[in-house]
């Protein structure tokens, strides 16, 4: 009897990490099988297409993926330029997913709901290391079960944002006000403009997402001066503040608990 071909490696997600993983597998002669819940590559990246990332192209393109692309005539974007999410998809993820060596291995509209080991349950653990993985996938309203020799989870955290409360739990009243909270980076200057213009907006956090929103809100206020901005941060030794002109500086935060700042005036704290 001829030997069965080796099982593929299942990759969950066709975003930057998932497609890079698939490229590495192909380059090593290993069969990948990519499951993407969206109908196109980079589905979650498209949700923040308007945002410019904080690292240049040189840090956003996987070298193995670049080798595969360049073999097909692809020209890399300028290494030191900073792409938006839209540019990341258009100039990198779409060409990568369209490569013949990857395209036939991607399953769109396929949401992975569970991963287990064949024949292993809560009471049986013998042979777990040798048992193949079983990937449960929902596609076109039907459940499929696919065997794999390994699983790479590159689904990301975009669909599972952190709550506002401490300890990984929602803050008091957060669930009740869920329809008034945006957990990601809204397009303040574009499709979400009407929601924020002329209102009182609180931005919570000191990360890249918060700073992007703050800068956009300051820009929005130029045309909608009634827009009021409150910046809420948990007390920390320092916080990176971006002012109205986009300049940054480190400021000590000596207040306990929650501090608030208006991003329109760099250095103002309370």
N, C-alpha and C positions, 0 to 999 in steps of 0.2 A: 504494500500500500504506500503511495506517495505521501510524504509528510505534508501536513497542512501548512499554509503560509503563516508566518508569525502574525499575531494580533496587532492592530494599530495602536498607537498612543493617542488617547482622547485628549483634545485640547478644548477647554471650555472658554469661549469668547474669541471673537475675531477683531479685537482691538489691537493697539500697538504691541502689547505683551504677547497676546495669543498668536498673532501672525508672526512675530519674531520667533516664538517657540516653534511654530510649524516650519519656518524657514530653517532653523537649526536641525530639526529632525530630518527634513528632506535632504539637507546637505550631508547628513551622516548616513543616508540610505535607509532611514527608518520611516515607516508609513504613518503620517499623522491623520487624524480625522477631527476636524474642527467643527464644533457646534456653536452656532451664533443665534441668539434669541431674536435679534433684529433681522430686517430684510436686506441689510447691506453691511459692509465692513465698517467698523468704527461707529456702531450705532449710538453708544453713549457719548462718544466724542462729539458727535453731531449736536448733542444737546447743549454743549457749551462752545459751539462753533464760533461765537463772537469773541471769545476770550483769547488773549495772547498769552502763551505759556511763558514761564519764567526761566526756561533754559533754551539755548539756541539749537538750531537744527543738528549740530554736531552731537548733541546728547540725546536726540530724539530718534535717530536712525540707527537701527541695529546693523553692525558691520557685516554679518552673514547675510542678512536680508538685502543690504546694499550690494553685495557681490552678486546675488541672484538677479537683482534688478538691472545692474549695469551690464550683465551678460546679455540682456535683452534690449540694450540701448538707452536705458533710463539715465537721465542726468540729475545728479543730486542738487538740491537747493543750496544757496550760499551757506556755508557751515556756521557763520557767525550771526546769521539773521534769526529773528525770533518769530516762529510761526503762530498763527491763530489756530484754533481747533479746526476750523474749516480748511485751512491750508494744509494742516497735518493729514487730514483725510484725503483731500484732493491730490496732493503732490506726493504722498507716500503710501497711505494705506490702500487706496483704490488701485494704484499700479501694482502694489505687492500682492493683493488678493487676486488680481487678474492674471498673474503669472500662470502659465499652463501647469507648472509643477505644483501649484497650490490650489488653483481654482477648482479643480475636480475633487479636492479633498475637503471643501468647506460646505457645511450644511446650514443654510440660512433658515430662519423661522423655526429653529430647533432649540427649545428651552430645556436645559438639564434640570431635573427636579430632585434627583437623588443619585448617589454613587454608593455601591456596595460591593461585596465580594461574592462570587458565585458559590452557593452551597454553604455559606457561613451565616450564622445567625447569632442571637444573643446568648444562646446556650452552647453553641458549637464553635470552637476556636482552632481546632486542630487543622493544620494545613493552610492557615490563612495566608502565609507568605507566598505559597505556591499558587493559590487560587487566582484566576483572572478577575479583573474588575468587571462589574456590570453597571453600565451607565443607563439610567432611565431618562428617556427623552420624550417630551411632548412636542408633536409636530402635526399640524393640520388637524388638531382635535383628537389625535390618537396617540397612544403611548407606545413607544418603541424601546426595546432593550438591546443594547449594543455591548459586546464584549471588547475589552481593551487590556493590554498588558500593563499599562500605566495611565495615569490621569494627571494632566496639568490644569490646575484651576486658575485661569486668567480672566475670570468674570469681573473682577474689580469690586469696588465698594460704592460706585455711583448710585446704585439703586437702594443702598442701605446707609443713608446719612446718619451721622452722629446726632443724638438728641442734645437739647440745650442744657439739660441738668447735669449735675456732677455724678460721677460714679457710673456713667453709661446708662442712666435712666432719664426719662423725660422730666423736665422741670414742672413745678406745680402749675397746672392750667395749660400746659403745652398741648396736650391731646385735644382739649376743647377748642383751642385756637389754631388747630392744624391748617385750616383753610386760609389763614392769614400769614402763614409762615412759609418762606421759600428757603429750602435747605441747601440749595446749590447756588450758582452764580446767575442771577436773572439778567436778561438783556435789557438793562435799565435804559439804554440810549436807543433801543430798537423796538422789538415786538412787545416788551413789557413796560414801555414808557408811560402809558396812561395809568397804569396801576400805581406808579410811584411819584409821578409829577404832582407837586403841590400837596403832598402828604407828609406826615411825620413818620420817619423810617428809622428803625433801630437795626444796626448791624452788630452781630455778636461774633467775636473771635478776632484773632490777630494773624491768621494764616494768609496764604496767597489768595484764597477765594475772597476773604473779607476785604483785603486791600484792593482787589480789583473792583469790588462793588463800591467801596468808599470813593475811589477815584472817579468812577462813573457817576455816582450821585452828585459829587462836587461839580462835574461837568453839566449834569442835568440842571442843577440849580442856577446855572447862568441864564437859562431860558425860562426856568420855573422857580423864581426866587422864593416862593412860599414853601418850597420843599425844606423840611427840617430834618437834620441828620443827627442821630445819636449813635455813638459808638460805645458798645459795652464790651469790656474785657475783664477776664479774671486777673486779679492782682498777680504780678510777676516782677522779677528784678528789672526787666527792661521790655520795652515794646517798640516795634518798628513802626514809626508813624509816617504816613505819606500825606503831605499837605496839599493845598489847592493847586500848587504849581508842580506837583509831582516829585518834590524833593523829599528825601528821606532822612531821618535822624533818629538816633537812639535816645530815648527819654526814660529816666527812672520813674517807676510807679511805686510810690510809697504808701498809697492808700490801701487799706485792707478791704477784702471782699471784692466788690464789683466797682470798676472805674468807668467813667464815661468821658468821651472826648468828641469834639466837633472836628471832623477832618478838614473843614474849610480853613481852620487856623492851626497850622502845625505847632505842636507844643502845648496846646491848651488841654489841661486835664482837670478832673474833679473827682 
